[in-house]
Amino acid sequence: MDVIRRKHDEEEEFEFYWFAREYPRFFRSQVNHAQYRLKNIYTLYESQVSAFKRNHANIKIDNFIGYGIGGREVEMIYWEFEALLGSINTSLELIARILTPAFKQHTPITFNKLCKKKELGGPIDILRKAKIRWIDRMKEYRDCFVHFSGVDTLQMVGFNHYSDGIEMRAKIPSNPQIREHLGFNFRRKDDVLRYSIWIYRCLRALDKKIGNALINMEQKGEFPVRLHNLHYIAPKN
């Protein structure tokens, strides 16, 4: 968007120039927020692993089955995870807003409503594929934890002995759409850090795909197609 806006006159096309400058800045701020939360989660994991190593320096792995531990730092892992989900969700809403100039008609400024516009293609097709691949599940976690239920009434991390070694895991449910912790199922691969790294990478990949799509559209003269009324928000039906 920085490359594209500089090809437009800052005075004569001020609204688009401002829009193309400011909204990507909002977006980058949220991506940086997500990265910050991810780093915090990683640091909290490191702290728990270091404490485990100190307290079990002489452990005999064959005799170790596993145990769970709670406390403030463990709660912080889940607090950071909820914040990460929120920042990624906001990033997606900003992508929907950034795509406003791609269409002559006014389009929804919320991610889900934009994806429902079947008559829209181009970059919206990219969003729909990402929605199926990872965004729907991410939004289920966010909605569940923010509005309905935490992962458990007693948040803990587990150190478990598997055939390939001892592993730390901060569990998250495989079925967040249940929205009730008594109905949650948990699998070994469903872990806060592992999942957080994956969705952050997915967000960065989506960022790159949308950016490349807009550059290609601009080179074909297909973007921007609307330079004015970019801040219009349609009333709710």
Secondary structure, 3 states (H helix, E strand, C coil): CHHHHCCCCCCCCHHHHHHHHHHHHHHHHHHHHHHHHHHHHHHHHHHHHHHHHHHCCCCCHHHCCEEEECCHHHHHHHHHHHHHHHHHHHHHHHHHHHCHHHCCCCCCCCHHHHHCCCCCCCHHHHHHHHHHHHHHHHHHHHHHHHHHCCCCCCCCEEEEEECCEEEEECECCCCHHHCCHHHCCCCCCCEHHHHHHHHHHHHHHHHHHHHHHHHHHHHCCCCCCCCCCCCCCCCCC
